[in-house]
Amino acid sequence: MTGTSGTGIDPRGPRVGAGITSVLLIAVILLSGAAGLVVLAVVVASFALGTAAGVGRTWQGALYRRVIQPRLGPPAELEDPAPPRFAQAVGLLITAAGLVLGLLGVTWAPPVFAGVALVAAFLNAVFGFCLGCEMYVLLRRLRRPTVA
């Protein structure tokens, strides 16, 4: 979530952020009505900030940088910030769709879209597998021109 040197980021930061996001998404699924929509709006705002400014600029990034990172040693390696930023955009699209539909009265949408986002956040938090990052890498490969 925060660069420790150069342009790379500490890969542990996005995992912590994904853990926090997982907890919030579970709350969206368990809550109903306006309370669930408020929590989902917080998640959407976090993803929007992460998409626009990078994962280190979210409130989860600030929490990691100020509370957790000082207690850890330096990361073994740094991560390119582009894939996690793309993953934030994917999360934004999914959760924003759930929020908009929920605000339009489609009551099943917030927990369903939160559930989809929860799968990705949980995979990142627990296993270090960033689904959005993998999508980014795949799309980059598909965009490369083939060499003859």
N, C-alpha and C positions, 0 to 999 in steps of 0.2 A: 504494500500500500504506500510505501514511501521509499523513495530512492535513497540508497545508502551511499552511492557514488556513481558518477557518470550519469547515464540515462536509464540504467536498469533499476528495477524495484525489488524489494525484499519479497520473495514469493510467499512468505509466511503471512504477510499482511492481508492479501486477498483471501486467504483461507480463513483467517480470523473474521474478516468481514462477511464471508459466506456463512460462517457459524452464527453470527449475530442475525444475519438476514434469514437464516433457517428458522431461528426462534420466532422472529416476527411473522414469517409466513405460516408457521404452525398456529400462531395466535389468530391470524386472519381466518384460517380454516376452522378453528374452534369457536371463534366469535361469530355473531350473526348481526345483520343489520348495520346500523351506523358505526358501531364500535369497530367492526371488521373493516369497514371502508376507511375509517380514520387510520388504522394501522397499515392498511394497504397503501394509502396515500403517502405515508411516511416512507414505505419501501420504494414506491414510485419516485418520490423526490430524491431519495438516496441514489437510485439507479440513474436518474437524470443528471445529478451532480457528477457521479462517477463517469458517465458518458461524456459530459461536456468538459470536465476538468481533469479527469483521471482518477483512478481508484484511491490514490493517496489524499485526495481533496475531500473525500466524504467524511461524515462524522465518525464512521467506523475506522477510517484511515487515521483520523486524529486520535481516536481512542487507542488504536494499536501503537501509533508513534509515541504517545505520551505515557501510556501505562504498561504496555507489554514489551515493546521492542527494547527499552532500556534494560530490562531484566534478562535479555537473551544475548548470546554472543552474535557476532556478525553472521550473516547467512553464508552458506557454502558457495553459493553462486547467485547472481542477480538474474532477474527475468525481464524480458522485453515487455514494456508496458502496453504495447499495442493489443496483444491478444486479450488481456484482462479488460481493457477498455472496450473492446468489441463485445466481450461477454456482458459487460454492463449494459450495452445497447440492446442486446438480445433480452436481457432481464427487464429492461425498461419497456420494450415492446410488449412482452408477455403480461407484465403486471399492469401496465397502463391500459391494455385491452380489458383486463378484468375489472379495473377501477371504473373505466368509462361505462362498460356494460352494467356494472353494479349501480352506478349513479343513474342510469337509464331505467332501472327497475328490474333488470335481469338478475334475480336473486341467486341463481346457481353459479353465475360467472365468477364472482370474486373467489370463492373457495376452489373452484376448478382451476382457474388460471394461477392462483397461489400455489396449488398443488403441483402444477407443471413447473413453476419456478422453484419450488421446494426441492424437487428431484435434482435439478442442476446445482442448487446451492448446497444441498446435502452431500452430493458427490464431491464437490470441491472441498467443503469443510472437513469431511471425514477421510476421504481417500486421496485428496490432492488432485483429483481428476476434474479439470475445468472444461465442461462441455462446450461452453461458448468459445473458449480458447482453441479447442480442437476444431470447431467450426471455422474459426478464423484461419487456421493453418490450412484446412482443406480448401477453403475459398481462395486463398493465396496460390495454392498449387494449381487450381483450376484456371486461374487467370494468367498463369505464366504461359508465354508462347512456347510451343514445342520447337525443339532444336532439330533441324534436319541433318 
